[in-house]
C-alpha cells in the first residue's frame, strides 16, 4: 500500500443539491479509503446547509471545506470547486457514489503517470439496487485500460470519476455552465469537456482499476424522464459543436438518433416489450439541438 504522505497534494471536488443522505455517505466513503485527498471541497446547492457536513471534522489528513452555494447547476458548482481548490491535482466524483478503498490511490497515481497533458477517468459500476426496480445510469465497465486520442466517434469522459492537473482547465477551459444538471440542457457537460480536450490534442486515459459504484437509488419510473434529460443535453452538445464546414458532429448526432430509433423498431419487430425510452431519447436529442440553436440565435441578436 502506498502511504498517504507519498501521494502529492490534491483536491477532491464533490457537488450536490438536495441529496443530504447520499452526499454524507459519499463523503464517508471517501474517508474510509486507503488514501484520502489533501482537501475535500463540497459545493452544496441545497436550500439549507447540510447540518453535519458544515461542521464535520475528521482524523484523516483531509481538510473538509464545505461551501453552501446559491449558484445553480453542476457545471457552475464544479467550476467554483476548481477556483477554490489549492492544489495542482484535481479529482471529481458525484454525490451518489461508493468507492473502492484503493480508488483514490489508483486514480491519482494514474494522473501522475499520464502527465499534465492528459485527463484520467475510471470505471463506473452500478451499485446494488436500493429499491425495487432501482437503476444507476452512466455506467462504464470495460475491463481493459485505454488511451483515447483525437476524433474517436464516442464520448469517453466520466466526470463522476475523473482526475486532472489544474493546468488542463487553464488551457482548455472550465465546464460549460450552460450544460449539465440544473440547467436548461441538463446533461452532456462531461461530453462537452471530453470533446474539447480531444480536439485540443489532450489524451483521455481510462484506468479500470479506479473503481466507483454509482448507487442505484433512482426508481424505474424515473427512467423516461432521465432519458429525456440526457437526450436534451446531448442534443445541445451536438449543436454547440456543429459547423457547416465540418460534418463530424452532425453525423454523430444522426448516428445517435438512428441508433435509438432502430432499437425501438427492433422491439416492435421481434414483439418484445416496447421500450419508449429509446423513442424519447431520439426525439429529445433533436429537441435539444433545435432549442440550443434558437437560444444561441436569440443571445447573439439574430
N, C-alpha and C positions, 0 to 999 in steps of 0.2 A: 504494500500500500504506500502511495506517495504521501509524505507528511504535508500538512496544510501549509507549513512555512515555505515549502519548496514551490508552491504554485504562485504565480505573480498576482499582484493586487488586481481585483476585478470587481465589477459592479453588476448585480443582478437586478433587472427591472421586471416588475410584475404589475400589470394594470387590471383594474377591476371596477365593476359597477353593480351594486345591489346583489352581490353574492357573498355575504359575510361569512357564512359557514364554509363554503367552498374555498374562499380566499384564505381563511385562517388555516384550514387543513393543508392547503398548498404550501404555505409558509412553514408549517410544522414539518412537512415532508422534506423541504429544503434543509431545515436544521437537523434532520436525522441523517443526512448524508455523510459519507465518509469524509468529504471535504466540503467547505462552505465558502461562499463569496466573502470578500472583504466588507462589502456593504450590500444590503438588500434594500432597494428603493421600491416602495409600494405606493403606487399612484391610485387613489381610490376616488372614483367619481360618484359614489353613493350619496344619497340625500343627507345622511347622517354619518358622522365619523364612526369608524369601527371601534367599539368600546374596548376591545382587547389589544388590537394592533397599535392603536395610538399611544399606548403606554408600555408596549411589550419590550422586555429585556431578555437577553439570552446569555448563557455562559460560554457559548461557542464564540470563536473570534470573528464575529459578523455583526456589524452595526446595522440595526434595523431603522431605516429612515421612512417614516410613514407620512405621506402627503395627502391630505384631504383636499381634493381639487374640484373646482367648479367647471373646468373645461369639459367638453363633450367629445366623445369618440376615442376609440382605442389608438388610432394613429396619433392624435394630439397628446394622449397620455404617454405613449412611448417616446414621443419627441421631447416631452417635458422630462421624462426619466433620463433620456440621453443628455439633455442640457445640465441636469442636476448631478449627474454621475461624476465621480472624482478620479476614475481610473481609466487606463488605456483599453482594457479588455471589457467588453460589454456582453452580457448574457441576457437572453429573454426567454420567459416562459409565460403561459397563460395562467389564469387564476383557477382553473379546474383540472389541475394535473397532480398525479402522484409520480414520484421519481425513484428510479433505481438508486441504491446507495452510492454507486460509483459514477452516476450520471455526470455530476459537475466536474469531477476529475477528468473523465474521458472527453468531455466537450472542450474544456479549457486546454488540455494537452493537444487536442486536435487543432485548435486555433493557433497555438504556438508553432506546431509543425507546419501548418499551412501557410504561415507568413501573413503580413498585413494586407496583401493584395487579394485576400480571399475571405469568404464567409463560410461558416460551418453550420450545418443543420443535422439533426439526429433523427433517430427512429421514434415514431409516434404510434403507440399501440392502443387499442381500445381497452379500457378498463372493464371490470366486471359490471354487468347491468345492475344498477342501483334501484330500479323499479321495473314493474312489468313492461316489457317492450322498450326498455331504455336503450338508447343508442349514443354512439360517440362519432361525430363527424371528423373530417380532416385527419385521416389515418395514413401513415406511411410506414410500411412494414417490410420493405425489401431487406434481405439479409446480407447483401454484398455491398461493400463500400463503392463509392463512385465519385468521379470528379466531372462536373458539368462546365462546359465552356461554349460560348457563342450561342447561336440560334439552334436550340435543341427541340423546338416544337412542343414543349410542355413546360409546366410550372413545377419547380422542384424545391423551392424555398419554403420551409415551415417555420414561421416566426414564433410559433409556440414552443419551439425547441431550437434556438439559434444563438450563435455567438460570433462576434467580430471585433476587430480593433476599432476604436473611435474614429481613426483616420478614414475608415470606409465611408462613414456618414459625412465627414468633412468633404470628401471628394465626390461622392455620388448623390448626396442629399439625404434629407430625412424622409420619414414616411409621409406619403401624400395624405394630408388631413381631410381631403375630400372623399377618401375611400376608407372602408372598414366599418365594423360595428359602431353604431352610434351616429352614423351619417346617412345621407340620402342614398348612398350607394354602399350598403352595409357588408361588404366583403372585398376580397382581392387586393387589399393593401399589401399583403405578402407577395402576391403575384407581381404586382407593380414594382416593388423593390427588387425582387429577383430578376425581372426582365431588365431593369435599369443597370443592375450590376453586370449582367452578362453582356449587355450592349456596350458597356464601357470597359470591357476586357477583363473583368474580375472573374474568378473561379468560385464555384459553389461546391464545397466538399460535403458529401454525405457520409456520416460515420454511424453505422448501425449500432455500435456499442454504447452510444449515448442515448439511453432509453428513457422515455417518459410515457406515462399512461394517461390518455385523455379520458376522463371519467365519463361514464355512460349515465348521466343524470337527467338527460332530456327524454321526455316521453315520446312514444311512437307517433302520437297525434301532432307533434311539432314538426314532423319530417317535411310536410308540404311547405309550411311557412319558411323553414330553414332552406329548402331547395330554392324557393323563390328569392330569398335574400341573397343567397350565394350567386344565383343567376344574374340578378340585377347588378351586383358588384362586378362580376366577371364581364358583363356587357360593357359597363363603364370603363373598365380596364382596357378592354379591346379597343373601344372607341378612342380612348386617350392616346393610344399609340398608333392609330391608323394614319396612313399617309397615302395620298393618291399615287405618289411616285414609288411606293413600296407596298406590295400586296401582302406582305408576310402576315401582319396581324389580322387583316381581313380574312385571309384564308384560314387562320387559326380559329377565328370566331365561327366561320361557316362550318368547319370540321367539328367543332364543339357542339353546335346546334344540331348538325346532321347526326352525330353520334347519339344524342339524346332522343331524337325523333325515331331513329332506326331501332333503338332499344324499346321504345314504346310500341312500335309496329310489330316487332318480334313477339311481344307478349300477346298481341291480338292474333297474329298468325298461328302461333303454337298453343292458343287457347289457355294461356297462363293467366293468373290474376292480373288485372290491369294495374300498371304502375304509372299513375298520373304524375308522380314526381318527375319522371322523365319529360313528360309533356310540359309541365310547368317550368322546368329548368330551361328548355329550349326557348320558350316564349319570353321568359324573364331575361335571358341574355339579350334578345332582340330589344326588349323594352328598355333595359339598362343602357344599351348603346345609343338608342334614339334619344332617350332622356338626357344622357350626358351631352350629346351634340347640341340639343336645344338649350340646355343650361349654359354651355360654353358660348354659344352664339349670343345669348342674352347678356352674359357677362362682358363679352367683347363689343357689345353695342350693335350687333347685326339685327 
